[in-house]
């Protein structure tokens, strides 16, 4: 399907939906974090295709992010989980590969594993590394890697899964949460799949297959019978029609709209199926599509606390203190490496309540305190109030503030940096800013 | 603070340039005579220019300008910019930047602060080298934006001109003295005091006390009207009658009583040796009430911890703990008493039928010390910490208490092991042995990983050594302490001050170097700076410690007052860091 009714047909700029600052900001925000003005200008100049290719393929990593990356093992080895959170957030803040960072965050929620049970920052970091390595690749390879991931094995009691006494925890979540969703598998499929994973253990933080614990007998999964092991179970799960639809819906909710319709899900499922579940290729198609830039999909998604805080820091080019970021994000309801359950964070509307909204507003006010925009005003040579107002509305409100906001912004006066700080404060605390 | 001083100095220079009169004949006036009598804080600096010169010579002698510390903190773009500006200014006056600083420090400086609606500051400078100061000011006036702001009455009906620097500082000269104030009224008051038309601080009883207390060779002195400051803070609800945290209350409660009842504090600084500066302070207050008697206790005869290999520092306090604990309801507020009650309950769980307050503390008389020393490891934990030893005198003739305390320690170690097992962490093995004929209970890990976590810094050991009880985080430190205690028992040293704190720079620097990578990491994450900048700050801070020969605080609390003495020794850093000399860890 590639005709006029195909929601995934390539985006073509028109007078109704131009490729402008607002469209570029929307793409960069959805496929990463809130962008800087420099990133917006660059995207506008490069066009949709080049920008999406750059996002998907990634640029050489910034020196700062590479320096940070090298610190992870030491932090984890010392067992400093809070600092590991700060480390991950600082990497997101300074990376030149924002889509890769967003994908890692997305899969962390998908394969929700908590240190509350794993009790090993080293294993949590190893899982994150695994996620990062497979984030844009074939989904099947990621599933096979996660089935061997020591943190996952501890989390879902893989060490207790032995021949004759299969533990069904991982098998159940493999189908319910990772590949198919409820209603697309039977209890027998779960039981037989658990047998396939018997003996898939971890020892001292490394995957260890124990042949004596493995049940090598025939199993019947989704109607097929054979002496299946874990990899076979993954292959059989992905062969189910529900798998591509399950993953397509999840990707759409993350990157396009919180309420994808059937047409959209079916179209993206088809792309996934045809690409053998290649996430990078699927995202490339999705991010270049008409659906991506549909005005009805813009500003419909409530960003997670991590997206919100990292986005504010990146777009305002603020030097960030990792522990401060981590604490603010935790108060907003998201503790990295400690998702609330195997289902991860519910997301979207669940992110906001009267308490977390207040924390978001406080963070926005703190980020735009008087004097905070001096550097930004100098960097972008904002010489008058009008330029400062224009800058603030472009990076924070897609250049289109509501009438009421526009009036408030217009009333601001003072030095360019003071106007910029005030305008950003008004913008960041506005209801429309809370939607990505 | 530095910015304020820099602005004040600039303003002072501006004033002299615009209105420096001919040098007065005879003895120069005293700076303190220009402070109004009603200042709440007065600070004096004597012969500042000479001390600046001596300080410069000391920095050269120590090689400070070639150090990482200098590179980290004095070669930043901001500091370099300021130094270039100062250098140009100094060159225009025919001197260098140090000469300019010395000229501004002058012969005699006094600073007074009055608290009304806000702090009002008056600075008085009596220059020695008026010509250099005048030349310096010619340069400064070109940039400062100073404007005339009327006059006040001077001598012989000759008005004294006042100059305003953007309304934030007001300056004038009077009889060769430069005056700077944060408001015009204070400046007028200072001139009136200096000319004898209003009461001056130098004519007050407070100044007489300063003159009678501060040694004549002191480089600087400070006096504070604590009664007035305290009244203001009490009105604002910011002066607690009792220290809320129990440990802090038992350490500082005596000092706090004197600070809460005194009307003044006097302090002074003395360069007592070529590389040593001593700051002393005196707080005289009301006699201790009976509830506070535990704060006044004789110190134990000294045993020197300084010779312990890898000695890092120590904290020593002398208290009558039994008396203090029996008065806890008076000394602590409700929350503090509650916190202490929880601690005593927990202690009771380990001590069994022995009560800490009734059975143990009456036998603890004298100076309790916490000593820190470097330790070596089979594999260095991350972070690497020093070993600590708590050493307390224990009058325990038949050893009954020591046996009971050893049992309590065994229960505590078992409890820790239980928690560690729950968390799948390594557990302690316990062992009993003897050292110099004293029974020692020690712990060790049966297996050390290649990259041990922080808990591998702690392998506790306990023992009764002569009339002391020792709890150490490593057996080797316990043995070193035992050596010092047993040797001192044979040849006791004179009694030291009751309360002491000491730290030695070099071993601390070595410990920080061991943890450098983690410190750099933490700074990168915590401050959001890149590796180069984080490393520069960490390395600079460590290098700064290399210059710290030692820092010591000694406090003596008597019935009616507290004396404090803080001494800092500077030293040339070693060419290469040396490893600690203590034995290997068990």
Interface residues (C-beta under 8 A of the other chain):
Chain A: X63 X64 X67 X68 X71 X74 X75 X77 X78 X79 X83 X86 X87 X90 X93 X119 X319 X320 X321 X322 X323
Chain B: X382 X383 X423 X424 X451 X453 X454 X517 X518 X521 X522 X524 X525 X526 X527 X528 X529 X530 X531
